[in-house]
Amino acid sequence: MSAVRAKDEIPADPMTNTDAEAAGRAAADVRDGEPPRRGSAAAQGASAQRASGPLPTARSVRRYWTMIIVLALASAGIAGGILAWDNPMPINDPGFWLIAKLRLTNLVVIVMVALCQSFATVAFQTVTNNRIITPSIMGFESLYVAIQTSAMYFFGVTAIVELKGLVPFVVQLALMVGLSLALYGWLLSGRHSSVALMLLIGVVIGGGLGSVATFMQRTLTPSEFDILSARLFGSISNSDSSYLPVSIPLCVLACLGLYLSSSRLNVLALGRDMTSNLGLNFKGELLKVLFFVSILMAVSVSMIGPMVFLGFLVAMLAYQFADTYDHKRLFPMAALIGFVVLGGAYFVMKNIFYAEGVVSVIIEIVGGGAFLLVILRKGRL
């Protein structure tokens, strides 16, 4: 009996009690969804797994680079398909590379438009602090439609042919960028400057230009309207190789300017008050970003025509896949997604439906479906 009594009176292992108390404190620290207290066991475990930065966890780093690699491989496959699909010559024949060289122009145009739309939309949504609107709200597409329709209305079919060339292309670029900068400078330089007012006036101007273009289109003959409609669809076939010596340097310089401003864009995303408190000139940075956005949108619209939904689709998917605020990581993700979407749509329309590069139909369908899927699953953009 004494042996049994002695065995019952043996105290519990002190290490076991300590571990239990630590576990209880850790559970108390994180109960009810509250953040763990500094110095607690839960806080020490969280600090071992998380780090400061745009990708705070190892899982987010793996997820980001996995998506980059997958998109890069998909882009390489699409580029190879555009150059080699349905090529009648064998790959070891010089004729194969001659045909591939002829297709290279369309591939360069796709890369350039993907860069323009992705960089412009992400930067524009950052400075306006809105993930719904796109630069198209400023009336770039409406201005392009008004220019093309006015040329057909006043000068006839020959004007559409004469508008294809380097000089008309440069004039159209200068007109788009000049009008947008005049609008930005006027609306953002006054005492009561407001981004919301700028967007509202952009919507009104775009709607007005669209109404004028629609009125002129109704007075055209059926044959003239058919020729004009081919120019008003977003199509890779609208591009011309003579545009590339001007459009490529503009695209590269504008994209480089936005990428080098990534850290400032991260601050601009915090809003006007926080940006000013951190020592940045909000109005100056806003005008600089809008200048680059104007160049990119003017180049994209002048090259292939209106592509309203592409920028929104690319930016939305980039936010979902990158899952970070850092624009140095958002821009590459958006550019790869833009090439996959635009290049994939071009490949499908050209080689399956034989639509000669009309990609807006596929982009609208895919973009609308992706938008609904994200909203229904996550409830937010």
C-alpha positions in Angstrom: 0.0 0.0 0.0 2.9 2.4 0.8 4.5 1.6 -2.6 1.2 2.4 -4.3 0.7 5.5 -2.3 4.3 6.7 -3.1 3.7 6.0 -6.8 0.5 8.1 -6.8 2.3 10.9 -5.0 5.1 11.2 -7.6 4.8 14.8 -9.1 4.2 15.2 -12.8 7.1 15.9 -15.1 7.9 19.6 -14.8 8.8 19.8 -18.5 5.4 18.4 -19.4 3.6 21.1 -17.3 5.7 23.8 -19.0 4.9 22.6 -22.5 1.2 22.5 -21.6 1.3 26.0 -20.2 3.1 27.3 -23.3 0.6 25.7 -25.6 -2.3 27.1 -23.5 -0.7 30.6 -23.8 -0.2 30.3 -27.5 -3.8 29.2 -27.9 -5.0 32.1 -25.8 -2.9 34.5 -27.9 -4.6 33.5 -31.1 -8.2 32.8 -29.9 -11.0 34.8 -31.4 -8.9 35.7 -34.4 -6.7 38.2 -32.5 -3.1 38.7 -33.5 -0.6 37.1 -31.2 1.0 39.2 -28.5 4.7 40.2 -28.8 6.9 37.6 -27.2 4.2 34.9 -27.2 4.8 31.4 -28.6 2.4 32.1 -31.5 4.2 35.3 -32.4 7.6 33.6 -32.3 6.2 30.8 -34.6 4.7 33.4 -37.0 7.9 35.4 -37.2 9.8 32.3 -38.1 7.4 31.7 -41.1 6.8 35.3 -42.3 9.1 38.1 -43.4 8.6 41.7 -44.3 8.3 42.5 -48.0 5.9 42.2 -50.9 5.9 38.4 -50.7 5.9 37.7 -47.0 5.7 33.9 -46.9 7.6 31.1 -48.6 4.3 29.9 -50.0 3.6 33.3 -51.7 7.2 33.3 -53.2 6.7 29.8 -54.6 3.3 30.7 -55.9 4.6 33.8 -57.6 7.5 32.2 -59.3 5.5 29.1 -60.3 3.0 31.4 -62.1 5.9 33.3 -63.8 7.5 30.1 -65.1 4.1 28.7 -66.3 3.2 31.9 -68.1 6.7 32.1 -69.6 6.5 28.6 -70.9 3.0 29.2 -72.3 4.2 32.4 -74.0 7.1 30.5 -75.6 4.7 27.8 -76.8 2.3 30.4 -78.3 5.1 32.3 -80.0 6.4 29.0 -81.5 2.9 28.1 -82.6 2.4 31.5 -84.3 5.7 31.1 -86.2 5.6 27.4 -87.1 1.9 26.3 -87.2 0.7 25.3 -90.6 4.0 26.1 -92.2 4.1 24.0 -95.3 7.9 23.8 -95.5 10.0 21.5 -93.3 12.0 23.1 -90.5 15.4 22.3 -92.1 14.4 24.1 -95.3 15.3 27.8 -95.8 11.7 28.4 -96.9 10.5 27.6 -93.4 12.4 30.4 -91.9 11.4 32.8 -94.7 7.7 32.1 -93.9 8.5 32.4 -90.2 10.1 35.8 -90.8 7.0 37.0 -92.5 5.0 36.1 -89.4 7.5 37.7 -87.1 5.9 41.2 -87.7 2.6 40.0 -86.2 4.4 38.5 -83.2 6.3 41.7 -82.5 3.0 43.6 -82.7 1.4 41.2 -80.2 4.3 41.6 -77.8 4.2 45.4 -78.1 0.4 45.7 -77.6 0.5 43.3 -74.6 3.2 45.5 -73.0 1.2 48.7 -73.7 -2.1 47.4 -72.4 -0.7 45.7 -69.3 1.6 48.5 -68.1 -0.9 51.3 -68.9 -3.8 49.6 -67.2 -2.0 48.6 -64.0 -0.4 52.0 -63.6 -3.7 53.8 -64.4 -5.7 51.8 -61.9 -3.0 52.5 -59.2 -3.1 56.3 -59.5 -6.9 56.4 -59.7 -7.2 53.9 -56.8 -9.8 51.9 -58.7 -9.5 48.3 -60.1 -12.6 48.6 -62.3 -11.9 51.5 -64.7 -9.2 51.4 -67.4 -7.5 54.0 -69.5 -10.1 53.5 -72.2 -12.4 55.6 -70.0 -10.4 58.7 -71.0 -11.7 58.3 -74.6 -8.7 57.0 -76.5 -10.8 54.4 -78.4 -13.5 57.0 -79.0 -10.9 59.4 -80.5 -9.5 56.7 -82.7 -13.0 55.8 -84.0 -13.9 59.5 -84.5 -10.7 60.1 -86.6 -11.2 57.0 -88.8 -14.9 57.8 -89.2 -14.3 61.5 -90.0 -11.8 60.6 -92.7 -14.2 58.2 -94.3 -17.1 60.7 -94.0 -15.4 63.7 -95.4 -12.9 62.2 -97.9 -14.3 58.8 -98.9 -12.7 55.4 -99.1 -9.4 56.7 -100.4 -8.8 58.5 -97.1 -8.8 55.2 -95.2 -6.0 53.9 -97.5 -4.1 57.1 -97.2 -4.3 57.0 -93.4 -2.1 53.9 -93.5 1.5 55.1 -93.4 4.1 56.4 -91.1 3.2 60.1 -91.3 -0.5 59.6 -90.6 0.4 57.2 -87.8 2.7 59.8 -86.2 0.1 62.5 -86.6 -2.6 60.3 -85.0 -0.2 59.5 -82.1 0.6 63.2 -81.5 -3.1 64.1 -81.6 -4.0 61.5 -79.0 -1.2 62.2 -76.6 -1.6 66.0 -77.0 -5.3 66.0 -76.3 -4.9 63.7 -73.3 -2.1 65.8 -71.8 -4.0 68.9 -72.4 -7.0 67.4 -70.5 -4.8 66.1 -67.7 -2.9 69.4 -67.4 -6.1 71.5 -67.3 -8.0 69.3 -64.9 -5.1 68.6 -62.5 -3.4 72.0 -62.4 -6.3 74.1 -60.9 -6.9 74.8 -57.3 -9.8 72.3 -57.2 -8.0 69.6 -59.1 -9.5 66.1 -58.8 -8.9 62.7 -60.3 -12.6 62.0 -60.1 -13.4 65.1 -62.1 -10.8 64.1 -64.7 -12.4 60.7 -65.1 -15.9 62.1 -65.3 -14.9 64.6 -68.0 -13.1 61.8 -69.8 -16.3 59.8 -69.9 -18.3 62.7 -71.2 -15.7 63.5 -74.0 -15.5 59.8 -74.9 -19.3 59.5 -75.1 -19.6 62.7 -77.1 -17.0 61.5 -79.7 -18.7 58.1 -79.9 -22.1 59.8 -80.6 -20.6 62.0 -83.3 -18.9 59.0 -84.9 -22.1 56.9 -84.8 -24.0 59.7 -86.5 -21.5 59.9 -89.3 -21.4 56.1 -89.7 -25.2 56.1 -90.3 -24.8 58.4 -93.3 -22.2 56.1 -95.1 -23.0 53.7 -97.9 -23.0 50.0 -97.0 -19.7 49.4 -98.8 -18.0 52.4 -97.0 -19.4 51.1 -93.7 -18.0 47.6 -94.3 -14.5 49.0 -95.0 -14.7 51.3 -92.0 -15.9 48.5 -89.7 -12.8 46.4 -90.6 -10.6 49.2 -89.2 -12.7 49.7 -86.0 -12.4 46.1 -84.8 -9.4 45.3 -82.7 -7.3 43.3 -85.2 -3.7 42.4 -85.6 -4.1 42.8 -89.3 -4.7 46.5 -88.9 -1.0 46.9 -88.0 1.7 47.9 -90.5 5.4 47.1 -90.3 6.2 50.7 -91.2 4.8 51.7 -87.8 7.4 49.7 -85.8 10.4 52.1 -86.0 8.3 54.7 -84.2 6.1 52.6 -82.0 8.7 50.2 -80.6 11.0 53.0 -79.1 7.9 54.7 -77.6 6.6 51.5 -76.1 10.0 50.6 -74.6 10.7 54.0 -73.1 7.2 54.4 -71.6 7.3 50.8 -70.1 10.8 51.4 -68.8 9.7 54.7 -67.2 6.8 53.1 -65.4 8.9 50.1 -64.3 11.5 52.5 -62.8 8.7 54.3 -61.0 7.5 51.1 -59.4 8.5 52.2 -55.9 6.7 55.5 -56.3 3.6 53.8 -57.7 3.6 51.7 -54.5 3.4 54.9 -52.5 0.8 56.5 -54.9 -1.4 53.5 -54.2 -1.8 54.7 -50.6 -3.7 57.8 -51.7 -3.1 61.6 -52.0 -2.8 62.3 -48.2 -0.4 59.5 -47.4 1.7 60.2 -50.5 2.1 63.9 -49.5 2.9 62.9 -45.9 5.7 60.6 -47.1 7.3 63.5 -49.1 6.2 62.8 -52.6 4.7 65.4 -54.9 1.4 63.7 -55.7 0.4 65.9 -58.6 3.8 65.7 -60.3 4.0 62.0 -60.0 0.4 61.6 -61.2 1.1 63.7 -64.3 4.2 61.7 -65.1 2.4 58.4 -64.8 -0.5 59.7 -66.9 2.0 60.9 -69.6 3.4 57.4 -69.9 -0.1 55.9 -69.9 -1.1 58.3 -72.7 1.8 57.2 -74.9 1.2 53.5 -74.3 -2.5 53.7 -75.0 -2.0 55.9 -78.1 0.5 53.4 -79.5 -1.7 50.4 -78.8 -4.9 51.9 -80.3 -3.1 53.3 -83.3 -1.5 50.0 -84.0 -4.4 47.5 -83.9 -7.5 49.5 -83.1 -9.8 49.6 -80.1 -9.3 46.8 -77.5 -11.5 47.9 -74.6 -11.5 44.7 -72.5 -7.9 43.6 -72.9 -6.3 45.9 -70.3 -9.0 45.1 -67.7 -8.7 41.4 -68.1 -4.9 41.4 -67.9 -4.8 43.7 -64.8 -7.5 41.7 -63.0 -5.6 38.4 -63.6 -2.3 39.9 -62.6 -3.7 41.0 -59.3 -5.1 37.5 -58.6 -1.9 35.6 -59.7 0.7 37.9 -58.2 -1.2 38.7 -55.0 1.2 41.5 -54.1 1.2 45.3 -54.0 4.7 45.6 -55.5 4.6 46.9 -59.0 8.0 45.5 -59.8 6.3 42.1 -59.6 2.9 43.1 -60.9 4.3 44.5 -64.2 6.1 41.3 -65.4 3.1 39.2 -64.4 0.7 41.5 -66.3 2.9 41.6 -69.4 3.2 37.8 -69.5 -0.6 37.4 -69.0 -1.2 40.0 -71.7 0.9 38.1 -74.2 -0.7 34.8 -73.4 -4.2 36.2 -73.7 -3.6 38.3 -76.9 -1.3 35.7 -78.5 -3.6 32.8 -77.7 -6.6 34.7 -79.1 -4.7 35.6 -82.3 -3.6 31.9 -82.7 -7.1 30.6 -82.2 -8.9 33.1 -84.5 -6.3 32.8 -87.3 -5.7 29.1 -87.4 -9.1 27.7 -86.2 -11.7 30.3 -87.3 -9.6 31.8 -90.1 -10.6 35.3 -89.0 -7.3 36.9 -89.9 -6.4 38.2 -86.6 -9.7 39.6 -85.2 -9.0 39.0 -81.5 -11.5 41.2 -79.8 -14.3 38.5 -79.9 -12.2 35.9 -78.0 -10.9 38.5 -75.5 -14.4 39.7 -74.7 -15.7 36.2 -74.1 -12.7 35.1 -72.0 -12.5 38.4 -70.1 -16.2 38.4 -69.2 -16.1 34.8 -68.0 -12.9 35.5 -65.9 -14.5 38.6 -64.4 -17.6 36.7 -63.3 -15.6 33.8 -62.0 -13.4 36.0 -59.8 -16.4 38.0 -58.5 -18.5 34.9 -57.7 -15.6 33.0 -56.0 -13.9 35.8 -54.1 -16.4 38.6 -54.0 -13.7 41.1 -54.9 -11.2 42.1 -57.5 
